[in-house]
Amino acid sequence: MGRRIFVGDIQGCREELERLLEVTRFDPASDQLHPVGDLVNRGPDSAGTLRLLRDLDAGGVLGNHDVHALRALAGLRKIKGRDTLDDWVQADDRDELAAWLAARPYVRVFEDIVAIHAGIHPHWDDIEETLRGESATQPGPAGDFAVLVRYCDAEGNRPDEDWPPPAPPFEPWYKHWQRRPFEDRTVVFGHWAREGLIEEHRVRGLDTGAVYGGELSAWIAEEDRIVSVPAARAYTPTTLR
């Protein structure tokens, strides 16, 4: 068995992804590639990113930007001012790329790892079953939580705003995961560029803000090693929201 390489929020930064794959010496014949959501949008090349990931037989999970983009392409939501989806919208293979992206699940569960975009509800026991069947374009409350949560309380309630950091009882969602008895799996996720790289007990957060001019980061699970490459430039305003 080869390595499992999890990549933080790419957001259409195809060139940075290619450099990261070179640095990690990714071997498509033996390694598995798993982006942890937000494959597209806000960066310069969403269509090219999807083509590259598809050609490499990447796995990965959906993020909030992916869901937003799929809804926009389906006519269910308007494209926003800061979206950078024109290259994909105008591509001859737009529908094929949309179908490939929509086939990504909200969570991937391994024996030792759970990959999700934003986070896990404190009350979810069977995470895979909870998110099974969630639509890529019409997610329910569970799907929304999986791609949007940053802070929550012990009951899974989210604050109205994530910035500035909310007062107790709200805390980073993964603190509840770390307190789970008898849980020994590591969660790998993205969605939190403001926090940057997170390396804690049974937690790996990989959103290091490539699209904001930061870095694109990967976690090589079998080596428990983080690898990052710098972004060529900031492609979108550095609000980190």
Secondary structure, DSSP 8 states (H G I E B T S, - for coil): ---EEEE---TT-HHHHHHHHHHHT--TTT-EEEE-S--SSSSS-HHHHHHHHHHTT------HHHHHHHHHHTTSS---TT---HHHHT-TTHHHHHHHHHTS-SEEE-SSEEEESS---TT-SSHHHHHTT--SSS--HHHHHHHH-SEE-TT----S--SS---TT-EEHHHHHHT-TT---EEEE---TTT--EEETTEEE---BGGGTSEEEEEEGGGTEEEEEE-SS--S-TT--
